[in-house]
Amino acid sequence: MKASPTKDEILSALSKVQEPELHKDLVTLNMIRDLQIAGGAVTFTIMLTTPACPLRGRIEKEAREAVAAVPEVKTVTIKWDSDVPNDGRMRGLVNMPIRNAVAVGSGKGGVGKSTVAVNIAVALAQSGARVGLLDADIYGPNIPTMLGVTALPPPNGTKLVPAQAYGLKMISMGLLVKPGQPLIWRGPMLNSAIRQFLGEVEWGELDYLIVDLPPGTGDAALSLAQALPLSGAIIVTLPQLVSVEDASRGLQMFRTLEVPILGVIENMSFLDLPDGTRMDIFGTGGGEKLAGDTDTPFLGKIPISPAVREGGDAGTPIVISQPDSPAALALRGIAEGLAARISVAALSGPNELPINIVE
């Protein structure tokens, strides 16, 4: 009678465990690494497609149960690692590989687009991903304030060195001009600035580059789409009709530029009152309706919270200052869902974006 299971038996068991979003088993996807067996003790590493995997708990449970059911197995130890796939797009302007680039846009100002971009970027960095945040909102560069950054490090020769905060790298025009100085630029100057932020910044290798665009459908989005092949774009809107109408124009602009739409986010969706009731200050359901009308994924709702504004003013994003608050949990869930969609798209081929991938 054998004293321990074989590697073939363990792999056979794991071949019955599916990755919930890619709909293939862990063995076929080459996600099982460093399998070791010592007597009845089995140890292996699961290689995720993103450290921000929203279904990690489900994968762990099913993998553990499958291996534990193999005869002679006494203990199961699972380790974790990740390798974010590259979307396959050529990005010759940037110095080092950027595996995935995502634009955050909106049809109008005042919807919290920059706040969403900052918190998504920080949440991805917290998960262990290599993240860059490019503040392309040239006319209103607020991201340095939201991250508590006041200056860039010294340049490295001819290259700008991004600032670092909360585990991510960031570049912004707000760090290159005097505080309060207005930027009265025409399109060609804007295009030149965006190209400089891509080609003359020492980003290093990134899993995700999040790009915060100015509101509207102007030169910045066009310049970015021409200069940097994007994995996709996300659209931020309020629930109210006026905001949704403008967001729809922003969404259609990206489609005209042949940029895949990764999803719609509804910000400031509701306010929970101390008595337990909920107030829909800006209406209700607009983001979901926009997603449904345009056959686009709905990534989630973010509640109104004074702590979001306070954190932005203080340079401490809500996912850092109050990580267990409803707003922070919503933002982290959106970041995880976004990371999952990016991985599925990268592994499926360009422009192949399933509508619903998280069960």
C-alpha positions as CSV (number, residue, x, y, z in Angstrom):
1,M,0.0,0.0,0.0
2,K,1.5,3.4,-1.0
3,A,2.2,5.9,1.7
4,S,1.6,9.1,-0.3
5,P,-0.4,10.3,-3.3
6,T,1.3,10.8,-6.6
7,K,1.7,14.1,-8.5
8,D,-0.5,12.7,-11.3
9,E,-3.3,12.0,-8.7
10,I,-3.0,15.6,-7.3
11,L,-3.0,17.1,-10.8
12,S,-5.9,15.0,-11.8
13,A,-7.9,16.2,-8.9
14,L,-7.0,19.9,-9.6
15,S,-8.0,19.4,-13.2
16,K,-11.6,19.3,-12.0
17,V,-11.3,22.7,-10.5
18,Q,-12.3,25.5,-12.8
19,E,-11.1,29.1,-12.8
20,P,-14.6,30.8,-12.5
21,E,-13.9,33.6,-14.9
22,L,-11.9,31.9,-17.6
23,H,-14.0,28.7,-17.5
24,K,-11.1,26.4,-17.8
25,D,-9.5,24.2,-15.2
26,L,-6.4,25.2,-13.1
27,V,-4.1,22.6,-14.7
28,T,-5.0,23.5,-18.3
29,L,-4.4,27.2,-17.5
30,N,-1.0,26.3,-16.0
31,M,-2.0,27.9,-12.7
32,I,-0.6,25.1,-10.6
33,R,3.1,25.6,-9.8
34,D,5.7,24.1,-7.4
35,L,3.7,21.0,-6.5
36,Q,5.4,19.1,-3.7
37,I,4.4,16.0,-1.9
38,A,6.0,14.8,1.4
39,G,4.2,11.8,2.7
40,G,0.6,12.9,3.1
41,A,1.5,16.6,3.0
42,V,0.7,18.4,-0.3
43,T,1.9,21.9,-1.0
44,F,1.5,23.9,-4.2
45,T,1.2,27.4,-5.5
46,I,-1.8,28.8,-7.4
47,M,-0.7,31.4,-10.0
48,L,-3.5,34.0,-10.3
49,T,-4.0,36.2,-13.4
50,T,-4.3,39.2,-11.0
51,P,-3.4,39.7,-7.4
52,A,-6.7,41.5,-7.1
53,C,-8.7,38.4,-8.0
54,P,-12.2,38.7,-6.6
55,L,-12.9,35.0,-6.5
56,R,-9.7,33.8,-4.8
57,G,-11.6,32.5,-1.8
58,R,-13.8,30.3,-4.1
59,I,-10.8,29.0,-6.0
60,E,-9.0,28.1,-2.7
61,K,-12.0,26.3,-1.3
62,E,-12.6,24.2,-4.3
63,A,-8.8,23.4,-4.8
64,R,-8.4,22.4,-1.2
65,E,-11.5,20.2,-1.2
66,A,-10.4,18.5,-4.4
67,V,-6.9,17.7,-3.2
68,A,-8.1,16.7,0.3
69,A,-10.3,14.1,-1.3
70,V,-7.4,12.2,-2.8
71,P,-6.5,9.1,-0.8
72,E,-3.5,9.3,1.5
73,V,-3.6,13.2,1.6
74,K,-3.3,14.4,5.2
75,T,-2.7,18.1,4.8
76,V,-3.1,20.7,2.0
77,T,-1.0,23.9,1.9
78,I,-1.8,26.4,-0.8
79,K,0.5,29.3,-1.6
80,W,-0.3,32.2,-3.9
81,D,1.4,34.2,-6.6
82,S,0.2,36.2,-9.6
83,D,1.3,37.0,-13.1
84,V,-0.9,39.7,-14.8
85,P,-1.2,38.9,-18.5
86,N,-0.3,41.4,-21.1
87,D,-3.1,42.6,-23.4
88,G,-0.9,42.2,-26.4
89,R,-1.0,45.8,-27.6
90,M,2.2,47.4,-28.8
91,R,3.3,50.4,-26.8
92,G,6.4,51.7,-28.4
93,L,6.2,55.1,-26.7
94,V,6.8,53.9,-23.2
95,N,10.2,53.1,-21.9
96,M,9.3,49.8,-20.2
97,P,6.5,47.3,-20.7
98,I,3.0,48.4,-19.5
99,R,0.9,45.2,-19.5
100,N,-2.5,46.9,-19.4
101,A,-3.6,50.6,-19.8
102,V,-7.1,51.8,-18.7
103,A,-8.6,55.2,-19.2
104,V,-11.0,56.6,-16.7
105,G,-13.4,59.1,-18.4
106,S,-16.7,60.9,-17.8
107,G,-19.0,63.0,-20.0
108,K,-19.0,65.9,-17.5
109,G,-17.0,67.3,-14.6
110,G,-18.0,67.0,-10.9
111,V,-18.9,63.3,-11.0
112,G,-15.9,62.1,-8.9
113,K,-13.9,60.7,-11.8
114,S,-10.5,61.5,-10.3
115,T,-11.5,60.2,-6.9
116,V,-12.6,56.9,-8.5
117,A,-9.3,56.7,-10.5
118,V,-7.2,57.3,-7.4
119,N,-9.0,54.8,-5.2
120,I,-9.0,52.1,-7.9
121,A,-5.3,52.6,-8.5
122,V,-4.5,52.4,-4.8
123,A,-6.7,49.3,-4.3
124,L,-4.9,47.5,-7.1
125,A,-1.5,48.5,-5.6
126,Q,-2.7,47.3,-2.2
127,S,-3.4,43.9,-3.7
128,G,0.3,43.6,-4.8
129,A,0.0,44.8,-8.4
130,R,2.5,47.2,-10.0
131,V,0.4,50.3,-10.7
132,G,1.0,53.6,-12.4
133,L,-1.4,56.5,-12.3
134,L,-1.2,59.1,-15.0
135,D,-3.1,62.4,-14.3
136,A,-4.0,63.4,-17.8
137,D,-6.6,65.9,-16.6
138,I,-4.2,68.7,-17.7
139,Y,-6.6,71.6,-16.9
140,G,-7.6,70.3,-13.5
141,P,-4.7,68.1,-12.1
142,N,-6.1,67.3,-8.6
143,I,-4.5,63.9,-8.1
144,P,-1.4,65.2,-6.3
145,T,-3.6,66.7,-3.7
146,M,-5.6,63.4,-3.4
147,L,-2.5,61.4,-2.8
148,G,-0.7,64.0,-0.6
149,V,2.2,64.5,-3.1
150,T,3.8,67.9,-3.5
151,A,6.8,67.3,-5.7
152,L,8.4,64.9,-8.1
153,P,11.8,63.2,-7.4
154,P,14.8,64.5,-9.3
155,P,14.9,63.5,-12.9
156,N,17.0,60.6,-14.1
157,G,18.9,62.2,-16.9
158,T,16.3,63.1,-19.5
159,K,13.6,61.0,-17.9
160,L,11.1,62.2,-15.4
161,V,10.8,60.0,-12.3
162,P,7.2,59.5,-11.1
163,A,6.3,60.3,-7.5
164,Q,5.3,57.4,-5.3
165,A,2.4,57.1,-2.9
166,Y,0.6,54.2,-1.3
167,G,2.5,51.7,-3.4
168,L,1.8,53.3,-6.8
169,K,3.7,55.6,-9.2
170,M,2.1,58.8,-10.3
171,I,2.8,61.7,-12.7
172,S,0.8,64.9,-13.0
173,M,1.0,68.3,-14.6
174,G,0.1,69.6,-11.2
175,L,3.6,68.7,-10.1
176,L,5.3,70.5,-13.0
177,V,3.7,74.0,-12.8
178,K,3.4,76.5,-10.0
179,P,0.4,76.0,-7.7
180,G,-2.6,77.8,-9.1
181,Q,-1.1,78.5,-12.5
182,P,-3.7,78.1,-15.2
183,L,-2.8,76.0,-18.3
184,I,-4.3,77.8,-21.3
185,W,-3.3,75.3,-24.0
186,R,-4.5,74.4,-27.4
187,G,-4.8,70.8,-28.7
188,P,-1.2,70.4,-30.0
189,M,0.3,71.4,-26.7
190,L,-2.0,69.0,-24.8
191,N,-1.1,66.2,-27.2
192,S,2.6,67.0,-26.6
193,A,2.2,66.9,-22.8
194,I,0.4,63.5,-22.9
195,R,3.1,62.0,-25.2
196,Q,5.8,63.3,-22.8
197,F,4.0,61.7,-19.8
198,L,4.2,58.4,-21.8
199,G,7.5,58.5,-23.5
200,E,9.7,60.6,-21.2
201,V,8.7,59.1,-17.8
202,E,10.6,56.3,-16.2
203,W,7.6,54.2,-15.4
204,G,9.3,50.8,-15.2
205,E,7.3,47.7,-15.7
206,L,3.6,48.1,-14.8
207,D,0.8,45.6,-14.5
208,Y,-1.7,48.4,-14.8
209,L,-1.5,52.1,-15.9
210,I,-4.6,54.0,-14.9
211,V,-5.1,57.2,-16.8
212,D,-7.4,59.9,-15.4
213,L,-8.7,61.9,-18.3
214,P,-10.3,65.4,-18.4
215,P,-14.1,65.3,-18.5
216,G,-15.8,65.5,-21.8
217,T,-14.9,64.4,-25.3
218,G,-12.1,66.7,-26.3
219,D,-8.5,66.6,-27.4
220,A,-7.1,64.7,-24.4
221,A,-9.0,61.5,-25.0
222,L,-8.2,61.6,-28.7
223,S,-4.5,62.2,-28.0
224,L,-4.3,59.4,-25.5
225,A,-6.1,56.9,-27.7
226,Q,-3.7,57.8,-30.6
227,A,-0.5,57.7,-28.4
228,L,-1.2,54.7,-26.2
229,P,-3.1,51.6,-27.2
230,L,-5.6,51.1,-24.4
231,S,-6.8,47.9,-22.9
232,G,-10.1,49.7,-22.4
233,A,-12.0,52.5,-20.7
234,I,-14.3,52.9,-17.8
235,I,-17.0,55.6,-17.6
236,V,-17.9,57.3,-14.3
237,T,-21.4,58.9,-14.0
238,L,-23.9,60.1,-11.4
239,P,-27.3,58.5,-11.3
240,Q,-29.0,61.7,-12.6
241,L,-30.2,62.0,-16.2
242,V,-28.1,64.9,-17.1
243,S,-24.9,63.1,-16.0
244,V,-26.0,59.9,-17.7
245,E,-26.6,61.7,-21.0
246,D,-23.1,63.2,-20.9
247,A,-21.6,59.9,-19.9
248,S,-23.2,58.3,-22.8
249,R,-21.5,60.7,-25.2
250,G,-18.1,59.9,-23.5
251,L,-18.8,56.2,-23.9
252,Q,-19.7,56.5,-27.6
253,M,-16.6,58.6,-28.1
254,F,-14.4,55.7,-26.9
255,R,-16.3,53.3,-29.1
256,T,-15.7,55.6,-32.1
257,L,-12.0,55.5,-31.2
258,E,-12.3,51.6,-31.1
259,V,-11.4,51.5,-27.4
260,P,-13.1,48.6,-25.6
261,I,-15.5,49.7,-22.8
262,L,-14.6,47.8,-19.6
263,G,-17.7,49.1,-17.7
264,V,-19.7,51.9,-16.2
265,I,-19.4,53.0,-12.6
266,E,-22.1,54.9,-10.8
267,N,-20.7,57.3,-8.2
268,M,-22.6,59.1,-5.4
269,S,-25.4,56.6,-5.8
270,F,-27.1,57.1,-2.5
271,L,-26.7,58.5,1.0
272,D,-27.3,56.2,4.0
273,L,-28.8,58.3,6.8
274,P,-28.3,57.7,10.6
275,D,-31.9,56.4,11.0
276,G,-31.2,53.6,8.5
277,T,-33.1,55.1,5.6
278,R,-31.5,55.8,2.2
279,M,-31.7,59.1,0.3
280,D,-31.2,59.2,-3.5
281,I,-29.9,62.7,-3.8
282,F,-29.0,62.5,-7.5
283,G,-31.8,60.1,-8.5
284,T,-31.4,56.4,-8.9
285,G,-30.4,53.7,-11.4
286,G,-28.9,56.0,-14.1
287,G,-25.6,54.1,-14.3
288,E,-27.3,50.7,-14.5
289,K,-29.6,52.0,-17.2
290,L,-26.7,53.4,-19.2
291,A,-24.9,50.1,-19.0
292,G,-28.0,48.2,-20.1
293,D,-28.8,50.6,-22.9
294,T,-25.3,50.4,-24.3
295,D,-24.7,46.7,-23.7
296,T,-21.9,47.5,-21.3
297,P,-20.9,45.9,-18.0
298,F,-22.0,47.7,-14.9
299,L,-19.1,47.6,-12.5
300,G,-20.8,48.9,-9.4
301,K,-22.3,51.7,-7.2
302,I,-20.4,53.9,-4.8
303,P,-22.3,55.5,-2.0
304,I,-22.0,59.2,-0.9
305,S,-19.7,59.6,2.1
306,P,-18.2,62.7,3.6
307,A,-15.1,60.6,4.4
308,V,-14.4,60.3,0.6
309,R,-14.2,64.1,0.3
310,E,-12.2,64.4,3.5
311,G,-9.7,61.8,2.5
312,G,-9.2,63.4,-0.9
313,D,-8.6,66.8,0.7
314,A,-6.2,65.3,3.2
315,G,-4.2,63.2,0.7
316,T,-5.4,59.9,2.2
317,P,-7.8,57.9,-0.2
318,I,-10.8,56.3,1.4
319,V,-9.5,52.8,0.7
320,I,-6.6,53.7,3.0
321,S,-8.3,56.0,5.6
322,Q,-11.4,53.9,6.2
323,P,-10.9,50.6,4.4
324,D,-14.0,48.9,5.9
325,S,-16.4,51.7,5.1
326,P,-19.1,51.1,2.6
327,A,-17.5,53.4,0.0
328,A,-14.1,51.8,0.4
329,L,-15.6,48.3,0.1
330,A,-17.5,49.3,-3.1
331,L,-14.3,50.8,-4.6
332,R,-12.2,47.8,-3.8
333,G,-14.9,45.5,-5.3
334,I,-14.9,47.6,-8.4
335,A,-11.1,47.4,-8.6
336,E,-11.2,43.7,-8.3
337,G,-13.9,43.3,-10.9
338,L,-12.0,45.6,-13.3
339,A,-8.8,43.5,-12.8
340,A,-10.7,40.3,-13.5
341,R,-12.2,41.7,-16.7
342,I,-8.8,42.9,-17.9
343,S,-7.3,39.5,-17.3
344,V,-10.1,37.7,-19.1
345,A,-9.9,40.1,-22.1
346,A,-6.1,39.7,-22.3
347,L,-6.3,35.9,-22.2
348,S,-9.2,35.9,-24.7
349,G,-7.7,38.2,-27.3
350,P,-8.2,41.9,-28.0
351,N,-11.7,43.3,-27.8
352,E,-13.2,40.1,-26.5
353,L,-15.0,41.3,-23.4
354,P,-17.7,39.2,-21.8
355,I,-20.6,41.1,-20.3
356,N,-20.8,39.3,-17.0
357,I,-17.9,37.3,-15.7
358,V,-18.3,37.4,-11.9
359,E,-21.0,35.2,-10.6
